Amino acid sequence: MRSPYFQRQEAQHILLRMITGRNYDAPLRELLNENLDERKVVIDLCTGAGHWVLEMAREFPHVAFRGLDRVPIQTRYPPDNVRFEIVDVTERLRFADASIDVVHARMVCLRVRRAQLFLSAEWSVYPTLHPEHPCFTDYKALIPRTISFHNAVSSIVPTLAPHIIRLIGLTNSFEEPVSTRRAIPISVPYLSTASPELHFVSGVMQRIVRGYANALVAGGFVQSEDANAFKQELDSTYGIVSIYQTVFARKRTQGN
């Protein structure tokens, strides 16, 4: 029986792959296919149900993938190049320094091999409005319940999204980070000319965010009144979007 948490994870994974066109916003294919004499190692922090790891393992069967999470909801019969480990990723992990080729952190540091890759994917702290919405510059006045709800959530589950680029720079270990931001609708799309695909994305995202809101209420993290007000605002306001930001950076080579 697949739990609601598992179903939300699966829906979000499929949605993000649809939006980005693939499972990564970085030059992973080039990196993982170079120097095939040495087996590459990729770890996925907070892997959840392991959808990303399993699909990547099929695309790159010569690469070793490790999915890490505290929740044991992954398949018990993964491919030969996949291993799931039940660990707390906030604690020091068993991997030796400079032994990892790619660190993937979606919705979540290790040292990685010189000239290899760190890939982050995070949702922004607050939703906003579509850039063409007439209230875009004063969006907080139009969606106060949405902002209030996300204030409550961010105080409990802080996101790294606003800080990723700065934190990468502070290490002095990586080249210039490359960032991509995408506006994903979480209410009815603002433009009447929005494509059927965008309406589909909107419908999936509305179910996902409502599911998260209900889960936070059930866990006692937010008040049901706040969650209901947020959901009502989603129903009544066109053009609310959430920003999905991906950042990747290569580790500096010797001498750089």
C-alpha positions as CSV (number, residue, x, y, z in Angstrom):
1,M,0.0,0.0,0.0
2,R,1.5,3.3,-1.1
3,S,1.2,6.0,1.6
4,P,0.0,9.6,0.8
5,Y,3.6,10.7,1.5
6,F,4.9,8.2,-1.1
7,Q,2.3,9.4,-3.6
8,R,3.2,13.1,-3.1
9,Q,6.8,12.3,-3.6
10,E,6.1,10.4,-6.8
11,A,3.8,13.1,-8.1
12,Q,6.4,15.8,-7.4
13,H,9.2,13.8,-9.0
14,I,7.2,13.2,-12.2
15,L,6.1,16.9,-12.3
16,L,9.7,18.2,-11.9
17,R,11.0,15.9,-14.6
18,M,8.2,17.1,-16.9
19,I,9.1,20.7,-16.2
20,T,12.8,20.4,-16.6
21,G,12.7,17.8,-19.4
22,R,15.0,15.4,-17.5
23,N,16.2,14.5,-14.1
24,Y,18.9,17.1,-13.8
25,D,19.7,20.8,-14.5
26,A,23.5,20.3,-14.8
27,P,26.1,18.7,-17.1
28,L,25.7,15.3,-15.5
29,R,25.8,13.3,-18.7
30,E,29.2,14.6,-19.6
31,L,30.6,14.1,-16.1
32,L,29.2,10.6,-15.6
33,N,30.3,9.4,-19.0
34,E,33.9,10.6,-18.8
35,N,36.8,8.5,-17.7
36,L,34.8,5.2,-17.7
37,D,37.7,3.2,-16.3
38,E,36.9,4.7,-12.8
39,R,33.4,4.0,-11.4
40,K,31.6,7.2,-10.5
41,V,29.6,7.5,-7.2
42,V,26.5,9.6,-6.9
43,I,24.7,10.2,-3.6
44,D,21.1,11.5,-3.2
45,L,20.5,13.2,0.1
46,C,16.9,12.9,1.5
47,T,16.1,10.4,-1.3
48,G,12.5,9.8,-0.1
49,A,11.0,6.9,-2.1
50,G,14.1,6.9,-4.3
51,H,12.4,7.8,-7.6
52,W,15.3,10.0,-8.8
53,V,18.0,7.4,-7.9
54,L,16.2,4.6,-9.6
55,E,15.6,6.5,-12.9
56,M,19.2,7.8,-12.9
57,A,20.5,4.3,-12.2
58,R,18.7,3.1,-15.3
59,E,20.1,5.9,-17.4
60,F,23.7,5.5,-16.1
61,P,24.1,1.7,-15.3
62,H,27.8,2.1,-15.0
63,V,27.5,4.5,-12.1
64,A,27.0,3.6,-8.4
65,F,24.0,5.4,-6.8
66,R,23.4,5.8,-3.1
67,G,20.1,7.1,-1.8
68,L,20.1,8.3,1.8
69,D,17.1,9.0,4.0
70,R,15.8,8.4,7.6
71,V,12.5,6.9,6.3
72,P,12.6,3.3,5.0
73,I,10.1,3.6,2.1
74,Q,12.4,2.7,-0.8
75,T,12.1,-0.6,-2.8
76,R,13.8,-3.6,-1.2
77,Y,14.8,-4.8,-4.7
78,P,16.8,-2.0,-6.3
79,P,19.1,-2.5,-9.4
80,D,22.6,-3.8,-8.8
81,N,24.1,-0.3,-9.0
82,V,21.7,1.2,-6.4
83,R,21.9,1.0,-2.6
84,F,19.6,2.7,-0.2
85,E,20.8,3.5,3.3
86,I,18.7,4.5,6.3
87,V,20.7,7.4,7.9
88,D,20.3,10.9,9.3
89,V,21.9,13.1,6.7
90,T,22.4,15.9,9.3
91,E,25.0,13.7,10.9
92,R,28.4,12.9,9.6
93,L,28.1,10.3,6.9
94,R,30.3,7.2,6.3
95,F,31.7,8.5,3.0
96,A,35.4,9.4,2.9
97,D,36.3,13.0,1.9
98,A,36.7,13.5,-1.8
99,S,35.1,10.1,-2.6
100,I,31.9,11.4,-4.2
101,D,31.5,12.5,-7.8
102,V,28.0,14.1,-7.5
103,V,26.0,15.2,-4.5
104,H,22.3,15.6,-5.3
105,A,20.1,17.4,-2.8
106,R,16.5,18.1,-3.7
107,M,14.4,19.8,-1.1
108,V,17.2,19.6,1.5
109,C,27.9,19.1,2.9
110,L,29.9,16.7,1.8
111,R,33.3,17.2,0.2
112,V,33.2,15.9,-3.4
113,R,36.0,14.8,-5.7
114,R,38.1,17.6,-7.2
115,A,36.5,18.8,-10.4
116,Q,33.2,17.0,-9.7
117,L,29.7,18.3,-9.1
118,F,27.3,19.6,-6.4
119,L,23.6,19.8,-7.6
120,S,20.9,21.4,-5.4
121,A,17.2,21.8,-6.1
122,E,15.0,23.7,-3.7
123,W,11.7,25.4,-3.5
124,S,11.8,29.1,-2.5
125,V,10.6,30.2,0.9
126,Y,7.5,32.1,-0.4
127,P,5.1,31.8,-3.3
128,T,4.7,34.9,-5.5
129,L,2.5,35.9,-8.5
130,H,3.0,35.4,-12.2
131,P,5.3,38.3,-13.5
132,E,2.5,39.5,-15.8
133,H,-0.1,39.7,-12.9
134,P,-1.0,43.3,-12.3
135,C,-0.3,42.9,-8.5
136,F,3.1,41.2,-9.1
137,T,5.1,44.0,-7.5
138,D,2.8,44.0,-4.4
139,Y,2.0,40.3,-4.3
140,K,2.0,40.1,-0.5
141,A,-1.0,42.3,-0.3
142,L,-3.0,40.0,-2.6
143,I,-2.1,36.7,-1.0
144,P,-1.6,37.5,2.8
145,R,-3.0,34.1,3.9
146,T,-0.5,32.3,1.6
147,I,2.4,34.4,3.0
148,S,1.2,33.8,6.6
149,F,1.0,30.1,6.1
150,H,4.5,29.9,4.6
151,N,5.8,32.0,7.4
152,A,4.6,29.3,9.8
153,V,6.0,26.5,7.7
154,S,9.5,28.2,7.2
155,S,9.8,28.6,11.0
156,I,9.5,24.9,11.3
157,V,11.1,23.6,8.1
158,P,13.7,26.2,7.0
159,T,14.8,26.0,3.4
160,L,18.3,26.5,2.1
161,A,17.1,28.0,-1.2
162,P,17.9,31.6,-0.5
163,H,21.4,30.7,0.8
164,I,22.7,28.0,-1.6
165,I,24.7,30.3,-3.9
166,R,26.2,32.2,-0.9
167,L,27.1,29.0,0.9
168,I,28.8,27.5,-2.1
169,G,30.8,30.7,-2.5
170,L,31.9,30.7,1.2
171,T,33.6,27.3,0.7
172,N,36.0,28.7,-1.9
173,S,36.0,25.1,-3.3
174,F,33.7,25.5,-6.3
175,E,33.7,27.4,-9.5
176,E,30.9,30.0,-10.2
177,P,27.5,28.4,-9.4
178,V,24.9,28.3,-12.2
179,S,21.4,28.9,-11.1
180,T,18.0,28.3,-12.9
181,R,14.7,29.6,-11.5
182,R,11.3,28.3,-12.7
183,A,7.9,29.7,-11.7
184,I,5.5,26.7,-11.1
185,P,1.8,27.4,-10.8
186,I,0.2,26.3,-7.5
187,S,-3.2,27.9,-8.3
188,V,-5.0,28.3,-11.6
189,P,-2.5,29.7,-14.2
190,Y,-2.9,33.5,-14.6
191,L,-2.8,33.6,-18.4
192,S,-5.9,32.5,-20.3
193,T,-3.5,31.3,-23.1
194,A,-1.7,28.9,-20.7
195,S,-1.1,25.5,-22.4
196,P,-2.9,22.3,-21.5
197,E,0.4,21.1,-20.1
198,L,0.6,24.0,-17.7
199,H,-2.9,23.5,-16.5
200,F,-2.0,19.9,-15.9
201,V,1.1,21.0,-13.9
202,S,-1.1,23.4,-12.0
203,G,-3.6,20.7,-11.0
204,V,-0.9,18.4,-9.8
205,M,0.8,21.1,-7.8
206,Q,-2.5,22.1,-6.2
207,R,-3.0,18.5,-5.0
208,I,0.6,18.4,-3.7
209,V,0.5,21.6,-1.7
210,R,-2.9,20.7,-0.3
211,G,-1.5,17.4,0.7
212,Y,1.5,19.0,2.5
213,A,-0.8,21.4,4.2
214,N,-3.0,18.6,5.5
215,A,0.1,16.6,6.7
216,L,1.4,19.7,8.6
217,V,-2.0,20.0,10.3
218,A,-2.1,16.3,11.2
219,G,1.4,16.5,12.6
220,G,0.5,19.5,14.8
221,F,2.9,21.8,13.1
222,V,0.4,24.4,11.8
223,Q,-3.1,25.3,12.8
224,S,-6.0,24.0,10.7
225,E,-7.4,27.5,10.4
226,D,-4.2,28.7,8.8
227,A,-4.1,25.8,6.4
228,N,-7.7,26.2,5.4
229,A,-7.3,29.9,4.8
230,F,-4.2,29.2,2.6
231,K,-6.2,26.6,0.6
232,Q,-9.1,29.0,0.2
233,E,-6.8,31.7,-1.1
234,L,-5.4,29.2,-3.7
235,D,-9.0,28.5,-4.8
236,S,-9.9,32.2,-5.2
237,T,-6.6,33.7,-6.6
238,Y,-5.3,33.1,-10.1
239,G,-1.6,33.2,-10.9
240,I,0.0,32.1,-7.6
241,V,3.4,30.5,-8.4
242,S,6.2,28.8,-6.4
243,I,9.8,29.3,-7.5
244,Y,11.8,26.1,-8.1
245,Q,15.5,26.9,-8.1
246,T,18.3,24.5,-9.2
247,V,21.9,25.3,-8.6
248,F,25.0,23.4,-9.7
249,A,28.7,24.0,-9.2
250,R,31.8,22.1,-10.2
251,K,34.6,21.7,-7.7
252,R,37.7,23.7,-8.5
253,T,40.6,21.8,-10.1
254,Q,44.1,21.9,-8.6
255,G,45.7,25.3,-9.0
256,N,42.4,27.3,-9.6
